[in-house]
Amino acid sequence: MKTDSKVVTPGIPEDPDWIRLEAPAGGEAMDVAGNIDSVLFVSTMFKIYKTTDQGKTWDIIWSGNTGPNPVLIQKDTLWHLKGIVTSVTKANSIKTVQTITPKEYSLDAGKSWNAINGHAELGRQINRIKASNGTIYSIKENSTNSTVNPSEITKQTATSLIPVRFPFKHTISSLLLDSQNRLYVAVSGTYLPESNGIYCCPRDLPSVVYVSKRPLP
């Protein structure tokens, strides 16, 4: 298992627990799929990016004028999904969010895309994810009627519910665990300390994903 992955953005201090990845533009990472050690996909509102060198370089593998555009990998297939469906529960102010209905799929990591023939439906919950040992990570939103405040991440085990150390101030869009149980956090927005709010999202800014340096943070 690799433990030496390091991508540091100039001017932003390295964090002891998290790697910061920046897709070149888009202003907001909406979803993430894959693995930082091999191929990683990051979707923004209108594009899907791919990196094979831990975020040093990026390729645009899909671009359009509608979104968001979630992504999902099943076996050797990359699915480009059609939007996000949201239902809200009051417990812990955590939304139940799923992506459903694939638009198209790729068998070559986004070099070419194939249309869906007939009806198909699949998806995943993007703000709540369960590890193989039963640990559950969830996004906790802290918005009010007038302000979007920074999101948090909670970690639920068989015996406790605790906050994850995530010191970055953003709106969290989605969570992913890879095969090594590292947590990926797709985020959006720029923090405004005077209001504890989030400003979103100039398209010329990078789209940011954080990756935990250790499994099950």
N, C-alpha and C positions, 0 to 999 in steps of 0.2 A: 504493500500500500504506500503510495506517495504521501509524504508529509511536508515536502519542501516547496510546495506551490507558493509563489509570491508574485503578486502584481501590485505595484504601488504607484499611485498617481502623483506626479510632481506637485508639491505644495500641500498634500494631504498626508498627515503622519500615518505610519503603519500602525494598525491595531493588533494587539496580541491575540485576538480571538477571531478576527474576520479579514478576509481578502476582499478588496473592492475591485470590481470589474466595471469598465465603462464602454458600452457600445457607442460608436462615434456621435450619434445624433438621435433625435426623437424626443428627448426631454423626459421620457417616462418609460421604464421597463414594465410591461404589462404581465409577462409570463416568461418562464424559463424551462428548458428541457435539456436532457443530456447529462454530460459529465465534464468537469473542468479538466480532467486528465486526458481526455480524448477529443470529443466534439461537443461543444456547448452551443445551444440556440437561445437567443433572447429576442422576444417579440416586443415591439413598441405598438403605438396606436396604428401606424400605417406601414410598418416594415417588419421583416424578420431577418435577424443577423445571425451569422455563424462564425465561431472562432475555433481554431484547431491548435492554438498555441497559447492557451490560458489568457486570452484577452489582449495579447500584444498586437494582433491584427484582426480585422473583421471583414467579412464579405456579406453583402446584401443578397439574400437568396429569394426574397419576395418583397414586392412593393405594390401598394394600392392606395385607394382614396377612401376606404371605409375601414372601420375598426371598432373595438380592439380585435386583435388577431391572436388568440391563444394557440399554444403548441403542445403536442403530446407525442411521446415516443412509446410505441408498443412493438417489442421485438425489434425488427429491422426497419420498421415503418415510421416515418415522421408524418404526423397528422397536423394539418392546418385547420383549426377549428373556427366555427362561425359564432363569434361573439361570446358574451357572458350572460348567464341567467342568474338572477339574484332573488333569494327569498330571505326574509329577515326573521330571526328569533330574538327574544328579549334577553335570554340567558347570557350574562356576561357581556352584553352588547356585541356579540360575535355574529356576523352574518354567515349564512350558509350560501356559498357561491359555487356554482358548477359551470363548466364549459360543456356545451353539447353541440351536436350536429357538425360533423366534419365538412369543410368546404372541398378539400382536395388532399392528396397524400403524395409523399415522395419516397422512393425506394433507394435513392442515391444521395441522401443527406441534403436535399434541396437543390441539386443541380437541375432537376426536372420535376415537374408536377403532373399528376394524373387526376382527371376529373372523377368524381364519385358517380358510379353508375347505379341508378336506383336509389332507394332509401337506406340511409345508414344513420346510426346515432350512437355516440360514445362521449365520454367526458370524464372529468375528474374534479374533485373539490379542490379549489385553488387557495382557499384561506384556512384550511384545516387538513393536516396530513398525519398519518399514523405510521410509526416505525414498526419494524418486525417484532420488537420486544414489547410493543403495546404503548410506548410513549407517544403522546399526541401533542403536536405543535399547532397553535391557532393564532390567527391575527386578532388582536383586540383593537378595535377602532375607537378613537376618542374625539369624535366630531360632535359638535352641537348644531343647533339650527342655523347658526350664523358663522361658525368657524370650523375649518378642518384642522384639527390638531394632530400632532405626530402619533403614529400608530405604535403599538407594542406587540410583543410576541409572548405568549404564555406556553408553559411546558407542563403537561399533566402526566403524572405517573400513577401507579396503583395506590400510592400513599400521599401524594401531594400535588398542589397546583401552584407553580411558582413562575415569576417573570424570567424570561431569558435576558441575559445581558446583551442588549442591542442598543449601543449608545448613539445611534445615528437618527437624525430627526427627519422623517419622511412620512408620506403615506405609503403603506405597504400594500402592494397589489396582489402578490401570490407567493406561495411557499412550495418548495420541492425538496425531497430527500433523494440523494442518489444511492447507488448500490453500496456505498461505504458509509451510509447514514450521515453524510455531511448535509447541512441545511443550506439551501439557496433561498435568498430573499430578494424578490424583484420590487423595486421602489420607484416612487415618483415624487416630484415637488422639491422646492427649495424652502428651507426653514426661515421663518421671520421671527426672531427672538422677541421683538417688541410686542407681538401679539400671541406668541406661542402657536402661530398658525403656519400653514403651508401655502406657498405660492406655486401654482402649477399652470402650464409647463412649457416654457419656450422650446420650440422644436430644434433650435440650434445647439442646445445643451446635450451632454451625453445622457444615455439611458443606463442607469446604474443597477447592478446586481451585487449583493454581498454573499460570500460563501464562507461557511464556518471552517476554520482550520482543523477542527477536531470533530469526530463523530458525536452526534447527539449532544449539542452544546447545552 
